[in-house]
Amino acid sequence: KAVAPRITHLLRSTPMAVHPQVWQHLERVDSALRDALGNSLFYRATDKAWELAQRAPSQGGLGLRSPCDQVDVAFCASFAYATRCLPLLFPRHGHLFPNFAASPAHENE
């Protein structure tokens, strides 16, 4: 079975501040991705090769993203989307979800 959708779900649904033990597993996934790159190239991927492979294809890379590098962004994006959509889906419980658009940080914009 495909592993990428499961990792994506984990990244979007698990705040690392609350579950730091997940971090070591993400580092193992990152290492496995790097090893897979090395195996497909028939030599061990150097730090420079791994750095280049992580760049976007438009920048000459392979677009391989490290789960460790995107975990916080993935969770924040999912959280922001959920806090905007869930009150629309469940209006009776809308008061349970924070309204970040009305926060004082956005009043001066």
C-alpha positions in Angstrom: 0.0 0.0 0.0 1.1 3.6 -0.6 2.9 5.2 2.3 2.9 8.8 1.1 -0.9 9.4 1.8 -0.4 8.0 5.3 2.6 10.2 6.0 0.7 13.3 4.7 -2.3 12.5 7.0 0.1 12.1 9.9 1.8 15.5 9.1 -1.6 17.3 8.8 -3.2 15.8 11.9 -0.4 15.6 14.5 1.0 18.6 16.3 4.6 17.9 17.0 4.6 20.0 20.2 2.0 17.6 21.6 3.5 14.4 20.2 7.3 14.8 20.0 7.8 11.0 20.0 6.5 11.0 16.4 9.6 13.1 15.4 12.0 10.1 15.6 9.7 8.2 13.2 9.7 11.1 10.7 13.5 11.1 10.9 13.5 7.4 10.0 11.2 8.1 7.0 13.5 10.9 5.9 16.5 8.6 6.1 14.6 5.9 4.2 13.8 8.4 1.4 17.4 9.4 1.2 18.5 5.7 1.1 16.0 5.0 -1.6 17.4 7.9 -3.7 20.9 6.5 -3.2 19.8 3.0 -4.2 18.1 4.3 -7.4 21.3 6.2 -8.3 23.5 3.2 -7.4 25.6 5.2 -5.0 25.1 6.7 -1.6 23.5 10.1 -1.9 25.8 12.8 -0.5 24.5 15.7 1.5 24.7 17.9 -1.6 22.8 15.3 -3.8 20.1 15.1 -1.1 19.8 18.9 -1.0 19.5 19.1 -4.7 16.9 16.2 -4.8 14.7 18.1 -2.4 14.5 21.2 -4.7 11.5 21.7 -6.8 11.6 20.2 -10.4 11.5 23.8 -11.7 14.8 24.4 -9.9 16.4 21.2 -11.2 15.5 19.0 -8.3 13.4 15.9 -7.9 10.8 17.5 -5.6 11.5 15.0 -2.8 10.3 16.7 0.4 11.5 15.8 3.8 8.7 15.1 6.2 10.8 16.7 9.0 10.9 20.0 7.0 7.2 20.2 6.3 5.6 18.9 9.5 4.8 22.2 11.1 3.6 23.9 7.9 1.3 20.9 7.1 -0.3 20.9 10.5 -0.8 24.7 10.5 -2.4 24.6 7.1 -4.7 21.8 8.0 -5.7 23.5 11.3 -6.4 26.9 9.5 -8.5 25.2 6.9 -10.4 23.1 9.5 -11.2 26.2 11.7 -12.6 27.9 8.6 -14.6 25.0 7.3 -15.9 23.1 10.3 -18.2 26.0 11.5 -19.8 26.0 8.1 -20.3 22.2 8.2 -21.5 22.2 11.8 -23.2 25.6 12.5 -24.6 24.5 15.9 -21.0 24.0 17.1 -19.4 27.0 15.4 -18.7 28.6 18.8 -16.2 25.8 19.5 -13.9 26.8 16.7 -11.7 29.9 16.9 -12.3 32.7 14.4 -8.7 33.8 13.5 -9.9 36.2 10.9 -11.4 38.3 13.7 -8.3 38.2 15.9 -6.6 41.4 16.9 -3.6 40.6 14.8 -5.7 41.1 11.6 -7.4 44.4 12.7 -4.6 46.6 11.4 -4.5 45.0 8.0 
